[in-house]
Amino acid sequence: MQNFLDGRAHQQQCNSDRTSSLCTCCCETTMCNENNMCAANAQCPPVSTAFSNGEVKCSDGNNPGSVCEFTCTSDGFSIQPTPEAGISRCLRNRQWSQPKQCCARPCPPYVPIDYMVMVHTSDAETWQTMTNKLAKSSIGTYHMGLDSMRIARIPFSGRVHLEDAITFEDTNININSSYFFELVKGQKFAQTEDGLVNIGAALNYALSVFNTDIRLRKHHLDVVIVTSDAQSDDEVLETAQALRDLGVLTFARFVGDTNTKEFNMTQLLEIAGDEERVFITDLGPSRSISSSDLVQTYVCNDICRYQ
């Protein structure tokens, strides 16, 4: 049988007594017939030497049989998504034995996320109840700062009440949960005299923030959660879609009784963009979103995406 040195597969006569018997072989007879390629010449995807917060050493580049060892060199960082991902071998199928790895700090408490909550309630009692629940939530267990999670809590009614808002700038520096919850407790219930609820205006504020701020923080997840006990008096779809087009993950949370006129599922879907991101709170067995669920599902379970 003729040897071929170009790395391509070729059809050859296999059995001399069967004229129609053909097989596909390549240059190395012991490394043939793998996806119509010469496996001896096949390579795995290149390994980047720019391994953030760590280093990588490979025994034979990205050639078959090469073993790459990934180690983290920065304090507090470890190999993710599992310790086993630190050793990866280039297999004959041209794939690495381990998924993409990275060096990251424990998630949680270090969560690369910008988390903006737009909040409206129709009365002061509901506002206070939601504030108390936030103080008891798992948010306090996360590290807050420019190198991890930033939280903005923006009250709105007929307009956005910036005079009483907690913005990303307030959590840019490293702060502890006690300080954050003091900021939350200082927020007051607010309502415009016309009694309107303009979620579209609130989303437009979020869009103005992420249109600029999103370019300053790479490798993190951007989230907007709209929480309200009333439907919106203005349009929401166009601005919510503009946020999603920027890569911002949008959620809608309705607080209250779904049997009232304030419950508008169509509008909630316009805000969230997906039924899986629409949540109902305080209705017994109905679904509810928590910060820990969001963090685990969308960030920590895929932490290497944000490194």
N, C-alpha and C positions, 0 to 999 in steps of 0.2 A: 504494500500500500504506500502511495506517495505521501511524503510529509509536506505540510503546508505551514508556512512561517508568517502568514499575514494576520493570524488571529481570527480568521473567519472559518465558519463551518463549511464543509463540502460533502456532496453526495458521492459515494463510492460503491462499487460492486462488492457485496459482502460475501456471498456464497457462489462459488464458481459453477455449481450445478443448477443454480436458479437465476436465470437471466434478469428477472424482474426484482431481484432482492437487492434493495439499496439501504444503506445506513448513512448516518451523518457522523463524521469524525473530524478531528482537527489535528494539530501538529503533535500533541503529546498523547500517545495512545492510552496512557493511564489517567488522563484528565479530559476525556472526551464527553460529548453528548450532554452538555449542561446548557439548556436553553439556547441551543444552536450557536454557542460561542465556545471558543477555546478557553476553558476555565483557567488554564495556566497563564493566559494573558489578561484575564479579567481582573479588574480592581474594584475595591470598595470605594464609596464616595470619599473624597479627600477629607482629612481631619484638620480642622483649623488650628494653627499654632497659637492663635490669639484666644486663649482660654481664660476668660475673665475671672480674676481672683484665684487663679491656679495655673498649672502647667501640665503639659502632656508630652509623653515620650513614647515613641513607637519603635518596635524592633525592626520593621521593614516597611516603613511608610504605610501606604494603603494597599499593599500587595496581599494576595491570599496567604493566610497563615500569620500575618503580622499581628503582634499583640501590642495594644496601646494601653498605657497606664496613665490615668488622670489623677492628679493630686491637687488639693486646695492649699494655697499658701497664705491666704488672708485669715486673720484671727476671727473665730466665730463662724467660719464657713465650712461646709462639708459637702461631699459628693451627693448629688440628687439625680434622679428621684429615689434611688436606693443605694446603699453602700456598695452593692455588687456592681453597679454601673461604673465603678472605678477601673475595671479591667474589661477591655473589649477586644475581641478577636475578629479579624477579617475572614469571613467564611467563603467557601467556594461558590456560593450563590451570589457573591458580590454584595453581601450585606454584613454589617457589623453585628456581633452577637448581643450587644446591649443597645438600648434605645439612646437617643441623644441625652447626654449628661451635662451637668453644669455644677458650678460651685455656688451654693446659696446658704443663707442663714436659715435657722428653723422657722417654718411657716405653719401656724402662727408661733410666736408673736410678731415676727417681722413679715409684714404683708405689703407687697408693692401695689398699692391701690389708692386712687383718689376717689373718695366716697362722698358724693354730694346728696344730701337729703333735703328735698323741698317739702315743707310741712305746712298744712292748713287744717284748722279745725273750726267748726262753726260756733263753739262756745268755749269759755275759759276753763270749765271743768274738764272737758275732753282734752284740752291742751295740757293741763296739769297732769292728767292721768298718763298721757303719752310721754311727757317729760320724766315722770317717775319710773316708767317702764324702761326708758332708755338708760337711766342711771343704774338699773339692775341688770342690764344686758351684758353680753360678753365683750362689748366694745372696749370696756375697761381693761381687758387682759392683753390688748394689742399694744405694740410699741408705736408711738405716734411721732412723726417727724418727717423731714424732707427725704430721708433715706428709707422710709418705710410707708406707713399709712398716714394719709392726710384726710381729715373729715371736715366737711362744711355742712352746716345746718342752717337752712335759709327759710324763714317764715314768709308766708305770702297769703294774700286774700285777693282783693281786686288789683293789687300791685305787690311787688316784692318789697318787703320791709327790711331794707339794707341797714337801717339804723339799729336793728336788733339782730343782725345776722352774725353767725360764726362762719368766717370765710377760711379758705385754704391758707391764707397768710397767717391766720391765728394758730394754725397747727403746723406751720413750716418748721418751727424749732422743736427740739425734743421736749415733749411735755409728758407728765404722768396723767393717769386717768382722773385723779382727784381734781387737778387743775381744769381738765376738759369738762368735767361734770359741773364745776363751779360756773364755767361759761354757759353751760346749758341751763342751769337753774336761773341765771340772770336774764334769760330770754323771756319776754312777756307775750301774752296773748294779744294779737293785733287783728283788727278788722277795719276795712274802709267803710265810710258812712253809707255808701251805696249798697253794701252787702254783697257785692259781686265776688265770684271766685274765678280768677283768671289763671288757669293752669298753663295756658299757652304763653302768657307773659312770664310766668315762672320758668318755663322751659327756655324761653328766649334769653333770659338772664344766664341760665346754665350754658347755653350755646355761646354766648359772648365770652364766658370764662374759658371754656374748653377750646374755643377757636384760637385763643392765644396761649393759654397755659399748657395745652396738650403738647405744644412744641418744646416746652421747657423740661418736661419729665418723660424720658424715654423708659421703655421696659417696665411698664406698669399698666394696670387695668383702670380704665375710667368708667365710673358708674354714676348714674343719676337715678334716684328713687323718688317718685312723687307719691306723697302720702296725703290723703284727703278724705274727709267724710262727706264730700259733696261733689257733684259733677261740675265740669267747667262751663263757664258762661262764654268763653272764647274758644276758637279753634285750636286744636293741639297737634293734629297729624303732621302738618308740614314741618314744624319745628322739631318735633320728636324724631322724624325721619332724618332731618338734617344732622341731629346729634348722632344717630346711628351711622350715618354716612361718614362721620368723623372717626368712627370706631368706638363710640361711647355706648356702653351697655345700659339700656333703659328698662326700668321697672315701674309698675304701678301698684299701689297698695290702697285698697279701699277700706276705710274704718267705719263699720256700722252695719246696719240691717239691709240686706239685699232686697227686701220687699218694699223699700221706700223709693220714691221718685228720684232720689239722689244717686241711686245705683245705676250706672250706665256702662254695661259691659262692652259695648261697641267702642266707647270712648277710652275705656281702660286698655283695650287692645291697641288702639291707635297710639297711646302713650308708650306702651311696653313693646309693641311690635311682635310679640309672641305670647301665646296663652300661658306658656310655662313661666313667664315673668309677670303674670298678674296674680295678685295675692289678696285674700280677704282676711281681715283681722277681727278677733273678738266675736266669732260666730261658732263657738263650740268646735265641732270636728273639721271646720273649713281650714283650708291651707293658710299658713302664715309664714312669712319670711323672717328669718333672723339674720343678724350680721354674721354669726358663725357659719350658718348654712351657705350664705353667699360667698364668704371667704374660702371655705373648704372646697366648694363646688367649682368656682370659677378661677381661683388663684392657686391655692396650695396644692391641689391635685394636678396642676400643670405648671409647677413653679419654674421649670427651666425655660418656659416661654417668655418669662419676664426678666431674664438675666442678660 
